Amino acid sequence: MEKLIWIYFLFEFNIEIFKIRALANYSNDKIAQLVQNFSITGKFLSQKRKGNGNVNDTIVVEIENKEGVKKFTLQRINHNVFNDPRGLMDNYSRVTTHLQAKRKSTSLSLISSLSGDTFFEDENGDFWRMMPFIEGVHCYEVAQKPLHAYEAAKAFGDFQVCLSDLPGKPLNLTIPDFHNTAKCFLEYEKAKHVNFDNRFEGVGDLDNFILERKSLCNAIQTNKLPVRIVHNDTKLNNVLLDEKTSKGVSVIDLDTVMPGCVLHDFGDLVRTTCNSSDENEKDLSKVTFLPEFFESITSGYLDATQDMLRQDEIDGLAISPLVITYELGIRFLSDFLNGDQYFKIKHPSQNLERARVQLKLLEAMEKSRMLMEKVVAKEWAKRKQKIAKAFSA
């Protein structure tokens, strides 16, 4: 009976996922109607799907007015993942407004709806937001050179520092326990019992790998570390880099910005940037860890945050990529065993393939663990010397 209840739940849940994912059914006329609900003027020209995010949907639209043709980013928020879209958009508005007031570089800005809100809710209950499109930038799935790693890390570090004095009440928790590795492990144990379509039968090797590394669940003691405003989804492709100079232009995808731990941000950037392939790679022989990119990330991140971080946060930098890679591997595998409820998929085994990539990367990281410790120690020692000289001058 319990299994029948789970099957019914998954069936109902996936109907909702199908509803929110059916963006391909939106015609030009439908998109044009959506755009008309925001405070912009001009003639709708075109729309194009953009990005390969695992959660939200993104469209680039072109509008022609007296000033010429302009591009805008239109996004639909996945309210099956973010069950408080209004709270999310309150965060989004506060964060973007604060960044605009503090920084000279480009940052995201929201276009209000005709009703004055920072979003528009359509007749289906879907939430949409709109922003000016940022030109002359590129976001990379895989870093092409160490400079990309350095600039991305510096951009995320600057982002944390800029938000360290955000006034007002704490930001809303858009996804509670988002980076709670121990809870992810417990959810994985539950997913094994769900065993959608008997999928667990083919993942025994991954299960053994995960169980052997359970100690990683408690490797980051967040209860002993400062609570800061962090991004929580610091994939390399969530930083826009200048097409010509590779300088960091803007941090994007702010849906998970909320109180948290800086180590998760650092670790997640290492996870995506120091991987020689992307997370959808099918050939595991191509999945390796890139130590030279780790050094660039550490350098860029500390250049931005050296005056903010505590020593216990510095001490946790080297282990954090292993923890976050372990965590995401568990999350991908849990979603596979639950019937693909959370992450978008293009084929039934995609979440399993993603899990295998993460756990193969974790294995490669383990071989470089001592090197990572030395890099952090070396880079931090350089900056402590500079700080000491500055005080003694």
N, C-alpha and C positions, 0 to 999 in steps of 0.2 A: 504493500500500500504506500509506504514512504517513497519508494522509487517512482510509483505512478504519480504521486503528488509533485515530485520534482520534475518529471517529464511534462506535466501539465504547466507548471510554473515556467519552465524553459520555453515551452511553446508560446505561452502568452507573452513572455518577455521578448522573444524574438519577433513577434508580430509588431511590437512597439519599435524595436530596432529597425525593422523593415520600413515602417512608416517614416521614421526620421532619416533614413538613409536614401530614400527614393528621390534624391535631388535631381537625378537624371530626367525625371518626369516634369521638371519645371521648365516651361517654355520661355522664350525671350519675353513674351508678353507678361508672363507671371513675374519674372524677375523685374521687368520694367515697373510693374505695379508695386512691387515691394520697395523699389527705390523711391517711388513717389511719396512714401511715408516718411522720408527723411528730409531734413532742411537743406536741400540743394536744389538748384534750378538748372534747367537745360534739357536737351533732347537725349533720350536714351539711344545709344548706338549699338552696343554689343555687350556680351557677357562671355566669360571663359572660366571654367573650373581651374583652380590653382592649388598646388600643394598636395601632399600625400599624408596629411595628419591622420592619426589613428582615432580621433574623436570628433572634432568639429568639421564643418564643411565651409570651404572658402571659394568665393567667386570674385573675379576682377571684372568690374563693369566700366564701360567708357561712356562719358557724358559730354555732350557738346553744348557750350554756351558762348557768350560774347567774347570770353577770354580764350576760346579755343577748345580743344578736346582734352579732357582730364580723365584720369583713371581713379577709381575708388575701390576699396576692398570691402566686400559685403560678406559677412560671416553669420552662419547659423549655429547657435549654441546647442550642443547635444544635451537636452535636459534629462535624458536617461542617465547620463553620467553626472552632470551638475544639476542636482535636484532643487537648487535654490538660485535660479538664473538672476533674479533681482538682486540678491546678496552678492552674487558674482559681479554683476555690472556696477554695483556700488563700489566694490573694491577696484574694479577696472578704472572707473572714473576718478577716484581718489588718487590712485597710483599715477595715472597719466597726467593729471593736473599738477601733481607735485613734481614730477620729472620735468614737465615743460617749464615750470617756474624756476627750477634749479640749474638746468643744463642748456648749453648753447647748441649742442649737437641735436640731431633729429630725434624726436621721440614720437610715439604714437599719440594720436589725438582722435577723440570721438566726435562724430557728427550727430547732433541731437535729432530725435524724431520730431514730427510736427506737433506732437503733444508736449514736447519739452523734455521727454525722458532720454536716457542714454541708450535706449534700445526700442525696438518695435516688436510687439507680440501680434502674430497673425491669427487668422481664424482657426488654425489647427493647434494653437497653443505653442507654436515654435517661436523662439526668441531670436531676433536678428540685431546685429550692430553694423555700423558703417564707419569707415575711416578713410582719409585720403591715402592714396597709394603712394608708397615711397619709391621713387625712381632711382636708377643708377646703382642699384645694390644687387647682391646675390646671396642666397643662403645655400650652404653646401651640405649635402648628405654625408660626404666623406671629405675630410680636410685634404687639400692638395699639397700643402706645404706647412712647415712649422709656424710661419707667420700667421696663418689662419687660426691655429690653435692658440697662439699668444693673444691675438686680438679678440677672439671670442671670450677667452678667460678674463681678459681685462674688462671687456664690456659687461660681463656678468658680475665681476667684482665691483665695478663702478655702480652698477645697478643696486647692489646691496648697500653700498655706502650711501648713495643718494637717498635711499628709503629709510636709512637708520634714524632719521629725525621726522618721519611722517607724523603730523599732528593728529589729534583726535583719538577716538576709540580704536581698539585693535581691529584689524581687518577680519572679515568673516572667514570662517573655515569652509572653503568651497568643496573640499573633499576631506572630511575628518579622517585622521590617521593615515594620511596619504603615504607618508614614508615611515610607516611602522612595520619594520621588517619582521618582528616577532608575530604581529598580527597577520601579516601576509603568509607566514608559515602555517599558522592555524587555519587560515582560509584555504590554503593548499591541501591540508589534511582533510578538510571537509569536501573539497572538490574531488579528492580520490574516491570518496564514498558516493558522490553523485555519479561519477564515471559515465558521463553522457556517451551513449552509443558504444559502450564498452571500450572507450579510448585508452583507459589506463593499461590495458593488456600490452600495448606497444611501447610503453615508456618506463619499463622497469629499470633500465640503465640510468635514466635521468633521476628517477626516484632515489636510487642508491647514492648518486652523486650529491643530491640535495641533502639527504639525511646525514651524510658524512660531514657536511659543512654547516650543520645547524648552529654551531657556536657563533657564526657571523650574525645571527639574529640579535645578539647583545653586544656586538663589537663597538657600536656607537651608543654611548650612554647619554641620550638626549636630555634626560632629567637632570644631568649635571652640567649641561652646556647652556650658554645664553640662548634665549629665544629671540630671533631676529626676523625681519621681513625678508623672505627669500622667494626665489622664482619657482622652485620645486619641479621644473621640467626643463632643465638646462641642456637640451640636446643641441648639438652644433647648429642644426638648421633653425634654431630659435634665436639666432643672431643674424642680423643683416650686415654684411660686410661690403664696403665700397668696392665696386667693380674694378676700379683703376688702382687704388692704393691698398686695398685689403683692410683698411682701417675699420674698426667696429663703428657702425652707424646707429643701430637701434636694437634693443632686445625686444622680441615680439612674443606672442602667445602667452598672455598674462593671466589666463584663467585660473591658474593654480598659485598665483602670488598670494601668500598668506604667512602668518607666523610659522616659523620652523627653524631648522638647523642648517647653518652654512655648509656643513660637511656633505649634506645630501646634494646641494647644488654643485659643489666641487666634484664630488664623485660621479655625478651623472654626466657632467661635461667630459670627464676623462673617459667614461664608458663609451660615449658616442664618438669622441674625437680620436682616441687612441686605438680604435678598432680599424683594422685595415680594410674592412668591408662594412656594408650597412646591415641593419638588423634583419633584413629579409633575404640575406644571402643563403643559397641552398647548398653551396659547396663549402663545407666546413674547413677544408684545407686552406681556404683563403682568409680564414678568421685568425688573425694574429694581433698581438699587442704591440704598439709602436712607442718604445721608450723615449725617442727623441721628441715626440709630440707631448709626452707627459712633462718633460722638462720645460717646454714652451708654455704649457698650461700653468704649471706651478709658478713660473716667472711672471706671466701676465696677471695671474690672480693675486699674487702677493704684491705686485706693483700697485694694484688698486686698493687692496684691503689691509696693507701692513699696519696702518695706524688704527684699525678697527678691531682686528682679531686678538683674542686672548691666547695664551700659550697652550691651553688645553685644546683649543680649536686647531692650532698649528699641529699639535701632536697627533690629531686624528686624520689629517689630510691623506696620508699614504694608505690607510686602511679603507677609507671611504669609497673608493672606486670598486673594491671587492664587494663591499656590503651592498651597494646600489645595484651592481651587476647581478649578484645573487638574488636580490629582491625582485628585479625585473624578470629574471629567468623564471622565478617562482610564479610571478603574476601572469606571464604568458602561458605557462603550463597549466595554471589553475583555470584560466579562461578557456583553454582548449578542453579541459576535462569538464568544465561547466557548460559546454556547448556554445562557446564564443559569444558571450554576453556583453563584453566591455569593449575590446579592441575591434576596429574594423578589419574585415578579412576579405580577400579576393578569391580564396579557395579554402576548402575545409581543413587542410593541414597547415595553414599559414602560421597560426599561433604556436603549433608544435615546432615548426621550423625556426620561428623566432626564439623560442625557449632554448633550442639546441645551440643557436648562435651565441646567446648570452652565457650559457654555461661553458661553452668552449672558450669564450673570451675570458671568463673567470679563471679557468684552468691556466690560460696563458699569463694572466695577471699574477697568479700565485708564483710563477717562476721568476717574475720580475719584482717581487715584493721587497726584497732587500735593496734593490736598485732604487725603487720608489722612495723608500725611507731615506736613503742617502741624498737623493735629489732635493727632497723637502728640507732636510737638515742644511744642505749647502746653500740653497736659495734663501732660507730664513736667516742663516748666519750672515750672509751678505747684507741683508737689510738691517739687521740689528747693529752691524758695524756702522752703517750710514747714519742710523738714528743716533748712535752714541757720539759720532763725530759732530753731528748737527747740534747736539746738546752741549758739547764741550767747546764749540766754536764761540 
